[in-house]
Amino acid sequence: MLEILSLIRQDGDPRWCRSVPNWERGPWLETLLGYRRARGNARPRIISSHLPVHLFPRAFFGSKAKV
């Protein structure tokens, strides 16, 4: 899924996918390092998570985020 989203974000150009590691393109929200990296990434951000939906903050459900 990360590869597909990365290609969509770059209009199908695979150079970004080949040159930037997964953990930088779609950092894990559950880790402090991943959270900090995600906050620093350019928008639109790709964020990875295995958290159950009931643990997401309420503000998430009122946002324009895609899941």
N, C-alpha and C positions, 0 to 999 in steps of 0.2 A: 504494500500500500504506500509506503514511503517513497519508493521509486516512482510510482505512478503520480503521486501528488507533486513530487519534485519536478517531473517532466511537465506536468500541467502548469506549474508555477513559472517554468522557464520556456513556455510555448513550444515544448517538444525538443528543445536543444539539450542534448545529453552531456554537454561539457561540464555543467555545474555538478551533475550527479557523479561524474567520473573524477572530479577534482576535489570535492568536498565530502568528508566522511559522513556516514549516517548520523552519528551522534551530534554533529554540528548542524546538519540540515533539519533534523527532527528530534531535538533533545527530549529526554524523558522528564516529564513533569514531576515525577515522584522523588527525584533527587535534588539536592540543593544546587549542585553544579548544573544540572539540566535546567532547573528553574531560572537560574541566573543567565545561562546561555540563551534560553528562549526569550527572556526579556530583552536581551541585546540584539537578537536577530531582527532583520528588516521585515516589515509587514508586506504582504500577509505572511504570518508565521505558520510553520508546520510544527506541531507539538505531538509527541508520542506519549501514550499513557495506557496502563492496564488497570487504572483505578476503576472500581465499580461506579456507575453513574450516580448512585446516591451519596458518594463522597465528594462530588464536585460542588463548588460553592454555588449558592443560589444565584449570584450575579451571572454566572455562566449561562443559565437558562434564559435570561433576558437579553443576552448579547446576540450579535449577528454571527457568532462562531458556527462553523460547519462541523458536523460530527459524522 
